[in-house]
Amino acid sequence: MKVCLIRGSGVEQDEVDDLFGALNARQVEALELKRDAKPEAAADLLSGTDLLLTLGGDGTFLAGARLAAPRDIPILGVNHGHLGFLTEIEAHEMAAGLSRYLDGSYRIEERTMLQVTLVRKDGATVRDIGLNEVVVDHSGDARILRLEIDVGGQRVGVIDADGAIVATASGSTAYALASGGPILEPTLEDLVLVPMSPFALTVRPIVFAPGQDISLSVVRGPAEMRVDGQGRAQDVGIGDVVRCGSHAKRLKVIRFSPPESFYQRLGDKLGWGRPLVPKK
């Protein structure tokens, strides 16, 4: 068995050394992949990998998801950050969690990944994938964007807003939620479009059924595009189109908790359903 690890900036080397020692004692090959590794190096290290382990916060998990999903590698998130909404276990639970994984005492939860293609008006394309969302936001001198929305080849309308978010169910509890979007149960395959500070109050979020492709054409800009908040933002000019859909592969997430624990997590991590004034 082979385990590959990605760690966040706050994880010390001695923690990694202890982890590798424990895995080697179980006859498991363990390697570390740098978050900024070149694609060729990442492909080589991930070849034959049975588990991708992330040590850090949700940002580290998102970086790992982009590598794991296309290769059908299950991912296990260990929270070393503050929120850790996407991760499965806390840092102090890592030894027990790995033992449960190696003993086969876990379940696989599949999450939809987002496939994003930026088509420039000269025909050039930029492709990216993400677990949470793609954000098309105003940039430069643009105070407001005008976006034409197309869904499955059908023109939906034109909106004036600061920008728009297309999110997966996993991403519905991230930036999309902060922008007024709905919460979706994370295993759903739906996508949600959330306008950011729209000029018209009637422009509200929309949830689209699985299999629908959503296109955002920039009519008034300029704009910039970022997927999962990772890497450098891509410039999006007037006439460019951002096409969003579901990736062919779904992310396989290692879970020890039951499916209904998502609702417990909403309360514990985000405070959903908790009274503003505690009961006496």
C-alpha positions in Angstrom: 0.0 0.0 0.0 1.1 3.5 -0.8 0.1 6.8 1.0 0.9 10.2 -0.3 0.8 13.2 2.0 0.2 17.0 1.4 0.7 19.3 4.4 -0.2 22.9 5.1 2.3 25.5 6.3 1.5 25.1 10.0 2.4 21.4 10.1 5.8 20.7 11.7 8.3 18.3 10.3 8.4 16.1 13.4 4.7 15.5 13.0 5.3 14.2 9.5 8.2 12.1 10.6 6.1 10.5 13.4 3.4 9.8 10.8 5.8 8.2 8.3 7.2 6.1 11.1 3.8 4.8 12.1 2.9 4.0 8.5 6.2 2.2 7.8 5.6 0.1 10.9 2.4 -1.1 9.2 4.3 -1.9 6.0 2.9 1.2 4.2 5.0 3.2 1.8 4.7 6.9 2.6 5.7 9.9 0.5 5.2 13.6 0.8 4.0 15.7 -2.2 4.7 19.4 -2.0 1.6 21.6 -2.6 3.6 23.6 -5.3 5.0 20.5 -7.0 5.1 20.7 -10.8 2.5 18.6 -12.6 5.1 16.1 -13.8 6.5 15.5 -10.3 3.0 15.2 -8.9 2.0 12.6 -11.5 5.1 10.5 -10.7 4.5 10.5 -7.0 0.8 9.9 -7.2 1.2 6.9 -9.5 0.0 3.8 -7.7 -1.1 5.8 -4.6 -3.9 4.2 -2.6 -4.6 7.2 -0.3 -4.0 10.9 -0.4 -3.7 12.3 3.1 -4.0 16.1 3.8 -2.6 17.7 6.9 -3.8 21.2 7.3 -7.1 23.2 6.9 -9.7 23.3 4.3 -7.3 25.0 1.8 -5.0 22.0 2.0 -7.9 19.6 1.5 -9.0 21.6 -1.6 -5.5 21.4 -3.1 -5.5 17.6 -2.5 -8.9 17.2 -4.0 -7.8 18.7 -7.3 -5.1 16.0 -7.5 -7.0 13.1 -6.1 -10.3 13.2 -8.0 -9.0 12.8 -11.6 -6.9 9.8 -10.5 -9.6 8.1 -8.5 -7.5 8.3 -5.3 -9.5 8.4 -2.0 -8.6 11.4 0.2 -8.6 11.7 4.0 -8.4 15.2 5.5 -6.8 15.7 8.9 -7.6 19.2 10.4 -4.7 21.2 11.6 -6.4 24.5 10.8 -9.2 26.5 12.5 -12.5 25.5 10.8 -11.8 22.2 9.2 -15.3 21.9 7.7 -14.2 19.6 4.9 -11.7 17.5 6.8 -12.8 14.3 8.6 -10.7 14.1 11.7 -8.8 16.4 14.0 -5.0 16.3 14.4 -5.1 14.4 17.7 -7.3 11.7 16.1 -4.8 11.0 13.2 -3.3 7.8 14.6 -6.7 6.2 15.4 -8.0 7.4 12.0 -5.2 5.8 10.0 -5.6 2.6 11.9 -9.3 2.5 11.0 -8.5 3.2 7.4 -5.8 0.4 7.2 -8.2 -2.0 8.9 -10.9 -1.2 6.3 -13.3 0.4 8.9 -14.5 3.3 6.8 -16.9 4.4 4.1 -16.5 6.3 0.8 -18.5 9.5 0.3 -18.5 10.8 -3.3 -18.5 14.5 -4.0 -19.0 16.3 -7.3 -16.0 18.1 -8.8 -16.4 21.2 -10.9 -15.0 21.3 -14.4 -14.3 24.9 -15.5 -13.3 26.0 -19.0 -12.4 29.7 -19.8 -13.0 30.3 -23.5 -11.4 33.5 -24.7 -12.8 35.4 -27.7 -9.8 34.5 -29.7 -10.5 30.8 -29.2 -7.8 30.1 -26.6 -8.9 28.0 -23.6 -7.9 27.6 -20.0 -9.1 24.5 -18.1 -9.2 23.9 -14.3 -11.1 21.8 -11.8 -12.2 22.4 -8.2 -14.2 21.0 -5.4 -15.9 24.1 -4.1 -16.5 26.8 -6.7 -15.5 29.1 -9.5 -15.8 32.8 -8.8 -16.1 35.4 -11.7 -15.5 38.8 -10.1 -15.1 42.3 -11.3 -11.5 43.6 -11.6 -9.5 46.6 -12.8 -11.6 49.7 -13.4 -14.9 47.7 -13.6 -17.2 48.7 -10.7 -19.9 46.2 -11.9 -20.0 43.3 -14.2 -22.7 42.4 -16.8 -22.9 38.7 -17.3 -25.0 36.8 -19.7 -26.1 33.4 -18.3 -26.7 30.4 -20.4 -27.8 27.0 -19.1 -27.7 23.9 -21.3 -27.7 26.0 -24.4 -30.7 28.1 -23.2 -30.2 31.8 -22.6 -31.4 32.5 -19.0 -30.8 36.2 -18.8 -28.4 39.0 -18.1 -27.4 40.2 -14.7 -25.5 43.2 -13.3 -23.6 42.3 -10.2 -20.2 42.4 -8.5 -19.8 38.9 -10.0 -21.2 35.4 -9.8 -20.3 32.1 -8.1 -21.0 28.6 -9.6 -20.6 26.1 -6.7 -20.9 22.4 -6.1 -22.9 21.0 -3.2 -19.6 20.9 -1.3 -19.0 24.5 -2.1 -22.5 25.6 -1.0 -21.2 26.0 2.6 -18.2 28.1 1.6 -18.0 31.4 -0.4 -21.5 30.7 -2.0 -23.1 30.6 1.5 -21.3 33.9 2.5 -22.8 35.5 -0.6 -26.4 34.4 0.3 -26.6 31.0 -1.4 -28.5 27.9 -0.1 -27.0 25.0 1.7 -27.0 21.8 -0.3 -26.4 18.3 1.2 -22.8 17.6 0.1 -23.4 14.4 -1.9 -25.9 16.0 -4.2 -24.7 16.4 -7.8 -26.5 19.7 -8.4 -24.7 23.0 -9.1 -25.8 26.4 -7.7 -25.4 29.8 -9.3 -25.1 32.6 -6.7 -25.0 36.3 -7.9 -22.7 38.5 -5.9 -24.4 41.7 -4.7 -26.7 41.9 -7.8 -28.1 45.3 -8.8 -31.6 43.9 -9.1 -33.1 42.5 -5.9 -35.0 39.9 -7.9 -31.8 38.2 -9.1 -31.6 35.3 -6.6 -29.5 32.1 -6.5 -30.6 29.2 -8.7 -30.0 25.4 -8.1 -29.5 23.4 -11.3 -30.1 19.7 -11.8 -27.2 17.4 -12.4 -25.8 17.4 -15.9 -26.5 21.0 -16.7 -23.7 23.1 -18.0 -23.7 26.8 -17.0 -22.0 29.5 -19.1 -21.1 33.0 -17.9 -20.3 35.4 -20.8 -18.8 38.7 -19.8 -20.7 41.5 -21.5 -19.3 44.4 -19.4 -16.0 44.0 -17.6 -13.2 43.3 -17.2 -13.3 40.4 -14.8 -11.1 37.8 -13.2 -11.7 34.1 -12.5 -10.5 31.9 -9.6 -11.2 28.3 -8.9 -11.3 27.2 -5.2 -9.3 30.3 -4.3 -6.2 28.4 -5.5 -3.4 29.8 -7.6 -3.3 33.1 -9.6 -6.6 34.6 -10.8 -7.2 34.4 -14.6 -8.1 37.6 -16.4 -11.5 37.4 -18.1 -12.1 40.0 -20.8 -15.3 41.2 -22.5 -16.4 38.5 -24.9 -14.8 35.7 -22.9 -17.0 32.8 -21.7 -16.6 30.8 -18.4 -18.2 27.3 -18.9 -19.0 25.3 -15.8 -20.1 21.7 -15.4 -19.5 18.5 -13.5 -16.2 16.8 -13.9 -16.3 13.3 -15.2 -14.8 11.9 -12.0 -16.2 12.4 -8.5 -14.0 12.9 -5.5 -13.8 9.9 -3.1 -13.7 11.1 0.5 -12.8 8.7 3.4 -15.4 9.0 6.1 -15.6 7.3 9.5 -18.7 9.2 10.6 -22.3 8.4 9.5 -23.8 10.4 6.6 -26.2 12.3 9.0 -23.2 13.8 10.8 -23.2 16.5 8.1 -26.0 18.2 10.0 -24.1 17.9 13.3 -21.2 19.5 11.5 -23.3 22.4 10.4 -24.2 23.1 14.0 -20.7 22.6 15.4 -18.7 24.4 12.8 -21.1 27.0 11.3 -23.6 27.4 14.2 -26.6 26.5 12.0 -29.8 26.0 14.0 -28.2 27.1 17.2 -30.1 29.8 19.2 -28.6 33.3 19.4 -29.5 33.3 23.1 -28.6 30.0 24.8 -31.5 28.2 26.6 -31.6 28.6 30.3 
